[in-house]
Amino acid sequence: MADPLEDDALQDAVRPAGVDATEPSVMPTEPRWVPVPNRGLITISVMLATIMQALDTTIANVALPRVQGTLSATQDEMGWVLTSYIVAAAITIPLAGWLASEFGRRKIFLLSIVLFTIASALCGLATSLPQIVLFRFLQGVGGAALVPLSQAVLFDINRPKDFGRAMSIWGIGVTLGPILGPALGGWLTDNYSWRWVFFINVPVGVLTYFGLLATLPESRNAKSSQFDFFGFTTLSLGIASLQLLLDRGQQLDWFSSPEIIAEASVGGTAFYLFLVHMFSSQRPFLNPALFKDRNFVASNVFILMIGVVLFATLALLPPMLQNQLQYPVILTGLVTMPRGIGTLLGMVLVGRLVARFDARLVMAVGLVATAYSLWEMTQFSLIMSAWPIIISGIIQGLGVGLVYVPLSMVAFATLPAALRNEGTSFFNLLRNVGSSIGISVVMFLLTQNTQRVHASLAEHITPFNTASNPAAAHIDVTTTKGLLALNGMITNQSAMIGYLDDFKLMMVLTVLTIPFLLMIRNVKPAPGAAPVVSE
């Protein structure tokens, strides 16, 4: 099926010198669009795949303490259960685009679903630590392609003028999965077993497989090139080293550890060799033509920043609620779920808003709402009710919905269809890398700030300073039990201040992100015509 966007890209390539490609212009009317059969069923099936993969990024986290007890593993060893999945997904995401172009998107999509479903069942059946680490790695390999390929499928089965609505649907799965994960994982773990956290993927995977097997047409096979082994190897080494550095840096005290120094050296060298090879080789693993599209480049820079700022909140709230406010696992999931309500509201509104207003304006409103919600989170306290958590979550969810969908739309609206497989893979890779960086940074700062505040508070707590020790009348500091109780109170207060400092940092970064919207050109497709790009 011909794609008008690809024709637009060819026109840009032959545009006469001196003509500003960014000036508003009316593009030729697009060729007659041929409807795709079973578009509704395809949409439902790819959304099941998206939700299944996105849900799995957080659903297992709440079950890790139970897994640790069952497998008799240490806290350090349990880190590999998360790291193996992250590393596998990070390595496989950039490979997914090439595989889909070379062998066909349908084949790779179905194979990924099968591998992810089987690996999920094996994780639930695991009886030792090496087994679950291996099966989580296989699960990451199978799940890596599901989100970018589902995004590419939705672009291909919808008209350019419907891209906003398609990305609204896709964004629901991507954003709601991590939000619903802790609540569902806590409920399954408490009422059944941690193994059901993985078994839940099996029926969903089976439904998704047969739904796509019956409805998904094969995409045009680009047959782009022979496999670039050197490019893939250097990119994989770079990503794996970065993920390991971010995941284990806090635990090993960062660059005071020889392991972290080695991972940073290997990662830096690998990324350098990959970039040199990509721009000098005739047939590189990642097509340099991707970076000729200004919107795609700007959107990727932006999604990296969004990943750093926004997705770190999901890593901070559950431990704060459980450890500092003593919320049980299920209640933690319930009070964080309203964030999903805000996201759904944003998804419903954003399709209509981008049709009437500049997409950059919509994203700016979303960032302002997010910054305001983070400001509200800086007012959290140990004696607050659940309402501040719920209200700030709804506002932040609304902001995420208003940012994520327009950004996904403008990133690919002007990208040629032949590059969409690679483009969606790279886009989601940077989102994951940004999330990893953000989570590592806020966790590192949380630890450092907690220790700093603890030392500051403790030095003012003495038997002679009752003004700064309100618990002095209730705690006998001359006994070991009393000293432990007092230290627990100071530690709890220190950790809460550390969380508030993290929320304040993310609020500042969110505000500083808004001017970067000027890097993006607005794409506003008119009915019956290709997208019109305006400066």
C-alpha positions, 0 to 999 in steps of 0.5 A: 500500500503506497504511503503519501508520507513517503512521497512527501519525504521524496519531494523534500529530498529533491526540493530546489536549493533556497526553498525553505522546507519548514515554510507552511505549504499545502501538500498534494492531495494524498492518493486514495487510501485503501481501508485495511480489513479487520482494523478494529480487531487488529487494534484490539490485538496489538493493544493487548500485546502493548498492555501485556508488555507494559504491565510486566515492567512493574507487576513483578516488582511488588512480588520480588520479596516473595520470590526472594523468600521462595528461592532463598536469594539475597537482595543483591542476587534478586537485582539480577531478576530485574536487570536480566529483563532490562538488559535483554529488552534494551538489546533487542529493541533496536534489533526489532526494527531490522528484523521486521523490515527484513523478515516481515513485521507479521512474522516477528510480531507473532514470534515475539508474542510466542516467546514472551508467553512461553518465557512468562510461563517458565518464570512462573514455574522456576524453582531456582535463581538461575532459572528465573534469571534466564527466563526473565532474559528470554521474556525481555527478548520476546517483549522488546519488540511488542511495543514498537511494532504495535506502534508501527502497525497502528500507524500503517492501518490508519490514515495520516489524519487519524494518527492522533487518535491512533496514538491516543489508543496506543498511549493508553496501553503504554501508560496504563500498564505500569500504573496498574501493574503494582495493584494487580501484582499486589492482589495476585501475590497476596491472594494467590502466589507470586507465580501468578504474576507471570502466569497472568500473561499466558491467557493474554498472550494466547488471545493476542497471538490468535487475534493477530494470526487471523487479522494482521496482514504482512507489511511490505518487506523492505529487504533493507540489507544484510545483517550488520553484525558489527553495528549490532554488537557495538550497540548491544554492548553499549546499551547493556553496559549502560543498563548495568551501570545504571542498575548496579551503580547505587549498590556499588557506590558508582565509580569507586567500584572497578565494575562500574568503571569497566562498564562505563569504559566498555559502554563509552567505547562501544557507543563511539564505535557504533556512531563512527560505523553508522555514519561511515558504513554503506549499510549500517545496522541503524539507517542514518536516514532516520536523522534527516527528519527534524521532527523525528530527531527533536522528538527523540531528544524530547522523549529521552528527557520525558523518560528522565523526568516523568517515569521516575515518579513511578519508581518513587511513589510505591516505596514511599507509600509502603515504607514511610506511610506504612501502606499495604501493597494493595492500598498502595496500588489503589491510591496510585491507580487514579493516576490512570484515570487522569491519563485516560482523560488526557487520552480522550481529550488529546485527539480533539485538541491536536486537531484544533491547536498546535501540538506543541501548545498541547504538550506545553499544557501537559508539562505545566500540569505535570509540574504543578502535580510535582509541586503538590507532591513536594507538600507531602507529609507523614501525617497526610491522608490519601487525598493529596496522593490521589489528586496529584496523581490524577493531575500528573496522569492528565499531564502525561496523556497530553504530552505523550500522545502528541509527541508520538504523533509528530515524531512519525507523521513525516517519517517515511513508512519504510523507516517506521519499523526502525524509527519506532524501535529507536524511539522506544529505546530512548524512552527506556534509556531515559527512564533508566537514567531518571530512576537511577538518578532519583534513587541515588539522590534519595539515598544521599539526601536521606543520609545527609538529612539524617546526620543533620537531624541527629546532631540536634537531638540531645537529652538537653534539647527538648525543643528539637526533640518532640518525642523526648517525653515519650521515649526513654533515650537512656535505653537501647529500645528507646534509642532504636525507636528514636533512630527509626523516627529520624530515619523515617523523617529523613527519608520523607525529606529525601523523597520531597527533594526528588519531587522538587528536582523533577518539578524544576526539570519539567519546567526547564523542558518546556522551551525545548518544544520549540525544536519540534515543528507542528504537524497538523494533517488536514482531512484528505491531505498529507500533513502540513508542517509549520514552523 
